[in-house]
Amino acid sequence: MNAREWFGGTVRRLLAVGLAVGVCLLLPAGCGDEKDGGPGKLSGEKALGQKIGDTYIEAMKEMYALIEDKPAAAATLPKAKQIREKYIQMLVGYGRRREKLDAAGKEKVRSDLMAVMMSAEARDLAKKYAKLVNETYGIGAGLRRSPEEQELANVLADMNVITQYAQFELLKKQKPAEAARLGIE
């Protein structure tokens, strides 16, 4: 083997290793890493945006099922808080993955999330959920409510915007105390 053949082979091997490392660095960090945010494997920004949207739909369905039979607020509040916190933790995990993306990646996640949020399923569910919440717990200005009813009304209303937990810039702006509680700087 002469120097030219050796050098050419070495360059090809270095390029192959560099390409493999580069691809790994370009993929959203933490994909499939359950300890860094959320269950399951994701395969890129599109999958992440879809997963955030799907998590919203899943959270709304679970909360809807909880209040569908119109239970008393005092009995419902602890379970509603538990459901909300479960989804907050999932979405914060997805948000940590999103934060590792560049601006274009974050925009792709936002765009794909909006596609889910604008889907007929998400819109119909949000409408159905809002109607049930309003009928059952009387969300509205000037209504007299017990402290439990007021707190439950707030928990239920917060579910409509729960995706902000995966979009840290929104969370920090809209709920700075929550961002601080979750260690989001």
C-alpha positions, -999 to +999 in steps of 0.1 A: +000+000+000+015+033-010+010+066+008-017+078-015-038+047-009-033+049+028-041+086+030-073+081+008-085+052+030-078+072+062-097+103+048-127+081+038-128+066+073-125+100+090-153+113+068-175+084+076-170+088+113-174+126+110-206+121+091-220+097+117-211+121+145-225+150+126-258+132+121-260+124+158-254+160+167-280+173+143-308+151+156-328+165+184-309+158+216-324+133+239-347+116+214-358+084+230-340+092+262-367+087+288-348+103+316-344+135+297-381+141+290-410+120+283-417+085+272-411+069+238-388+074+210-390+104+187-375+107+153-370+144+148-387+178+152-418+167+133-423+138+157-417+161+186-443+186+175-468+158+168-460+142+202-467+175+221-500+179+202-510+143+209-502+148+245-525+178+246-553+157+231-546+128+255-546+152+285-579+168+275-595+134+270-584+122+304-596+154+321-629+153+302-635+117+313-629+128+349-656+155+348-680+139+323-703+127+351-702+162+367-688+152+400-686+176+430-656+200+429-642+189+462-641+153+452-627+161+418-600+186+426-573+162+439-575+139+408-577+169+384-545+183+399-528+149+397-538+146+360-526+181+352-492+175+369-487+142+351-491+160+317-471+190+328-441+167+336-445+150+302-446+183+284-417+198+303-397+168+292-406+175+255-398+211+261-363+202+273-358+184+240-372+213+221-348+237+238-318+218+224-330+226+189-319+255+168-343+282+157-354+263+126-360+232+145-381+250+171-401+266+144-407+231+128-419+218+162-442+248+166-456+244+131-463+207+135-478+213+169-501+239+154-512+214+128-523+191+155-540+219+175-559+230+144-570+194+136-607+187+137-601+163+166-584+189+187-608+217+179-639+195+185-625+182+218-616+217+230-652+229+222-668+199+239-645+202+269-652+240+273-689+234+271-688+207+298-666+228+321-689+258+317-720+238+323-707+219+352-685+243+371-699+277+359-667+292+346-675+329+342-672+363+357-693+372+388-703+337+397-701+327+434-681+296+440-666+278+469-628+278+471-627+242+457-649+252+428-627+282+420-595+262+422-610+234+401-622+259+376-587+273+373-571+238+369-597+229+342-592+262+324-554+257+324-557+225+305-566+245+273-531+260+273-511+232+288-488+230+257-471+261+270-452+237+293-433+224+262-427+260+250-405+275+277-405+310+262-443+311+266-443+295+300-417+320+314-437+349+300-472+337+310-465+317+342-431+327+356-437+311+390-445+278+373-414+281+352-393+287+384-410+258+402-400+235+373-364+247+372-369+264+338-346+295+335 
